[in-house]
Amino acid sequence: MAAQVIDGKQVAATLRAELKEQVAKLKQKGIVPGLGVILVGDDPASKSYITAKERACEDVGIYSDDNRLPASTSQEDLLALVKKMNTNPKINGILVQLPLPEGLDESEVLLAIDPAKDVDGFHPMNVGKMMVGEEAFLPCTPHGIIQLLLRSGVTIEGANVVIVGRSNIVGKPLANMLIQKNATGNATVTVCHTRTKNLAEHTRQADIVIAAAGRPNTITADMVRQGAVVIDVGVNRIEDATKKKGYRLVGDVDFEPVSEKASFITPVPGGVGPMTITMLLYNTVESAKRAVKV
């Protein structure tokens, strides 16, 4: 029996409708959530991503302060802009699009963001609070994955979860979030990576497999047990002469064969991706609420 495909676009649309209602209520009180966006350079992927985020802000009624800077921007000027946003009461969230051009210190820039406006959830203070289970802005992609699972009716509590990938953006924070003693955690988590021996032995034991390795076909059908839930975080370009652009996007999972064994599976594109931007909006609205203690 083929897996039920989790439609990330639909789940994201539902969440955005909920956020739109929240923003409308805040506006009735004179509160307009604001997101400050900084893009340095002209990387095509980054420009596309920022444009999508700005459209999403407009869709739910969030004010977006768009700042597109040349690649020649100095570290001092970039830090000055971040500090200006830190003190701007109209800005509840600050997004510095990564990666930054060569010569700019990403760590210093991220540290300069006020943790109360760190809606990406990358500041060490927010990471630390997340680790110990305190209120914090959760990283957008891991939070989006958890929302996909919960809103699809997948039980996390007590589940055996295997995460393939240990990045600071997905693997590590997601593992921490899933083991927390709360309503969205209580799972037993194994984190696998490039030095893991016998990867398939781990994934075959999982109730939920989350692939975030950044490599096509990392998870094949023989690595997944019957009825497992499979979440594909990967986005990889592979050559395809039949496509106008000369390539197509695939995930880390061999989708068709795995979908014949899984109970639920996310597609690429259209699975985890739409949730990342949506959770950024979620964090921005939450920041606006916290600023006025709503």
C-alpha positions in Angstrom: 0.0 0.0 0.0 1.4 3.4 -1.1 2.3 6.0 1.5 0.1 9.0 2.3 2.0 12.0 0.9 2.2 14.8 3.4 1.4 18.0 1.5 3.7 20.6 3.0 2.1 23.4 0.9 -1.3 22.6 2.4 -0.1 22.4 6.0 1.8 25.6 5.5 -1.3 27.3 4.0 -3.4 26.2 7.0 -0.8 27.6 9.4 -0.5 30.9 7.5 -4.3 31.3 7.7 -4.1 30.9 11.4 -1.3 33.5 11.6 -3.3 35.9 9.4 -6.1 35.8 11.9 -3.6 36.4 14.8 -2.0 39.4 12.9 -5.5 40.9 12.3 -6.3 40.7 16.0 -2.9 42.3 16.8 -3.6 45.1 14.3 -6.8 45.9 16.1 -4.7 46.7 19.1 -2.3 48.8 17.1 0.4 46.2 16.8 1.9 45.3 13.4 4.5 42.5 13.5 7.6 43.5 11.5 10.4 41.5 9.9 13.7 43.1 9.0 15.4 41.4 6.1 19.0 41.8 5.1 20.4 40.3 1.9 24.0 41.0 1.1 25.2 40.2 -2.5 23.3 38.8 -5.4 23.3 35.1 -5.0 20.3 33.9 -7.1 19.2 31.2 -4.6 19.3 33.7 -1.7 17.4 36.4 -3.8 14.7 33.9 -4.7 14.3 32.8 -1.1 14.1 36.3 0.2 11.5 37.2 -2.4 9.4 34.2 -1.3 9.7 35.3 2.4 8.6 38.9 1.5 5.6 37.6 -0.4 4.7 35.4 2.6 4.9 38.4 4.9 2.6 40.3 2.7 0.2 37.4 2.6 -0.3 37.2 6.4 -0.1 41.0 7.0 3.4 41.2 8.4 5.4 44.4 7.8 8.6 43.7 5.9 11.7 46.0 6.0 13.7 44.9 2.9 17.4 45.7 2.8 19.4 44.5 -0.1 23.1 45.4 0.1 26.0 45.0 -2.4 28.5 42.2 -1.9 31.1 44.9 -1.2 29.3 45.9 2.1 31.8 46.1 5.0 31.4 44.2 8.2 31.1 47.5 10.1 28.2 48.7 7.9 26.4 45.3 8.2 26.7 45.3 11.9 25.5 48.9 12.1 22.3 47.9 10.2 21.7 45.0 12.5 22.1 47.2 15.6 19.7 49.8 14.0 17.1 47.1 13.6 17.7 45.9 17.2 16.5 49.3 18.5 13.7 49.8 15.9 10.4 49.1 17.7 8.7 48.4 14.3 11.0 45.4 13.8 10.1 42.2 15.8 12.3 39.8 13.9 15.6 40.1 12.1 16.6 37.8 9.2 20.2 38.0 7.8 20.2 35.7 4.8 23.0 33.2 4.8 25.5 32.5 3.4 27.2 35.9 3.5 29.7 36.9 0.8 33.3 36.0 1.4 35.1 38.3 3.8 32.1 38.8 6.1 32.0 37.1 9.5 28.7 35.3 9.8 29.2 34.4 13.5 29.8 38.0 14.5 26.7 39.1 12.6 24.5 36.5 14.1 25.8 37.3 17.6 24.9 40.9 17.1 21.2 40.2 16.6 19.1 40.8 19.7 18.1 37.3 20.9 14.6 38.7 21.4 14.5 39.3 17.6 16.3 36.2 16.5 13.4 34.6 14.6 15.8 32.2 12.8 16.6 30.7 16.2 20.3 30.7 15.5 21.6 32.9 18.4 23.5 30.9 21.0 21.2 32.3 23.7 18.2 30.9 22.0 19.9 27.6 21.2 20.9 27.3 24.9 17.3 28.0 26.0 16.0 25.4 23.6 18.5 22.9 24.9 17.3 23.2 28.5 13.6 23.4 27.6 13.0 27.1 28.2 10.9 29.4 26.0 12.9 30.3 22.9 12.6 30.9 19.2 12.8 27.4 17.6 14.8 27.0 14.4 12.4 27.2 11.5 13.1 23.9 9.6 13.1 21.6 12.6 10.0 23.3 14.0 8.3 23.0 10.6 9.1 19.2 10.6 7.5 18.7 14.0 4.4 20.7 12.8 4.2 18.5 9.7 4.2 15.4 11.8 1.7 16.6 14.4 -0.7 18.0 11.8 -0.6 14.8 9.8 -1.6 12.7 12.9 1.8 11.1 13.4 2.5 10.2 17.1 5.9 11.5 18.2 5.7 10.5 21.9 7.4 7.2 22.4 8.5 6.9 18.7 11.9 5.7 17.7 13.2 8.5 15.5 16.3 8.2 13.4 17.7 11.5 12.0 20.3 11.2 9.2 22.4 14.4 9.4 23.9 16.5 12.2 23.9 20.0 10.9 23.4 23.0 13.3 20.4 24.1 11.2 18.4 20.8 11.1 19.9 17.6 12.6 21.2 18.8 16.0 18.3 21.1 17.0 15.7 18.7 15.7 17.1 15.9 17.8 17.1 18.2 20.9 13.5 19.3 20.3 12.3 15.7 19.8 13.7 14.5 23.2 12.3 17.4 25.2 9.8 16.4 27.9 6.8 18.1 26.4 3.8 17.6 24.1 5.9 17.8 20.9 8.8 15.6 22.2 9.2 12.5 24.3 10.7 10.5 21.4 13.8 8.2 21.5 16.2 9.7 19.0 19.3 8.4 17.2 21.4 10.8 15.1 23.3 9.2 12.2 26.0 10.9 10.1 28.9 10.3 7.7 30.8 8.3 10.3 27.9 6.1 11.3 28.6 2.4 10.7 25.8 0.3 9.1 23.4 3.2 8.6 20.6 0.8 7.3 20.6 -1.1 10.6 19.6 2.1 12.4 17.1 3.3 9.9 15.3 -0.1 9.7 14.5 0.2 13.4 12.9 3.6 13.1 9.2 4.5 13.4 10.2 7.9 11.9 13.1 8.5 9.5 14.2 12.1 8.9 16.7 12.5 6.1 18.8 15.6 6.2 22.0 14.5 4.7 22.2 16.7 1.6 22.8 13.7 -0.8 20.3 12.1 -3.3 19.2 8.6 -2.6 20.7 8.5 0.9 17.6 6.6 2.0 16.5 3.7 -0.2 13.6 1.3 0.2 15.7 -1.5 1.8 16.6 0.9 4.6 13.0 1.6 5.7 10.8 -0.8 7.5 7.2 -1.3 6.4 4.9 1.4 7.8 7.6 3.9 8.8 7.1 7.6 8.5 9.7 9.3 6.2 10.5 13.0 6.2 12.8 14.2 3.4 14.6 17.5 4.2 17.1 17.3 1.4 17.0 19.5 -1.7 19.4 18.4 -4.4 19.8 19.4 -8.0 20.4 16.6 -10.5 20.8 17.0 -14.2 17.7 16.3 -16.3 17.8 17.1 -20.0 14.0 16.9 -20.2 13.6 19.9 -18.0 13.8 23.5 -19.3 16.4 24.5 -16.7 18.4 21.3 -17.4 18.0 20.0 -13.9 15.3 18.8 -11.4 15.1 18.9 -7.6 15.1 15.7 -5.6 15.4 15.0 -1.9 17.6 12.6 0.1 15.1 9.8 -0.3 14.5 7.5 -3.2 10.9 8.6 -3.3 9.0 6.1 -5.4 10.3 2.8 -4.0 10.3 4.2 -0.4 6.7 5.4 -0.8 5.6 1.8 -1.4 6.8 0.9 2.1 6.2 4.0 4.2 2.9 5.0 5.8 3.6 8.7 5.4 6.2 10.5 3.2 7.1 14.1 2.3 7.8 15.0 -1.4 10.5 17.2 -2.7 9.7 19.9 -3.6 6.5 20.6 -1.7 7.2 18.9 1.6 9.4 20.4 4.3 10.4 23.5 2.2 7.1 25.5 2.5 7.1 25.0 6.3 10.5 26.7 6.8 9.2 30.1 5.7 5.9 29.6 7.5 7.7 29.0 10.9 9.8 32.2 10.3 6.5 34.1 10.1 5.3 32.2 13.2 8.3 33.3 15.2 7.9 36.9 14.0 4.3 37.0 15.2 5.4 35.4 18.5 8.1 38.0 18.9 5.5 40.8 18.4 3.3 39.2 21.1 6.1 38.9 23.6 7.2 42.5 23.0 3.8 43.8 24.2 3.1 40.8 26.5 0.0 39.6 24.6 
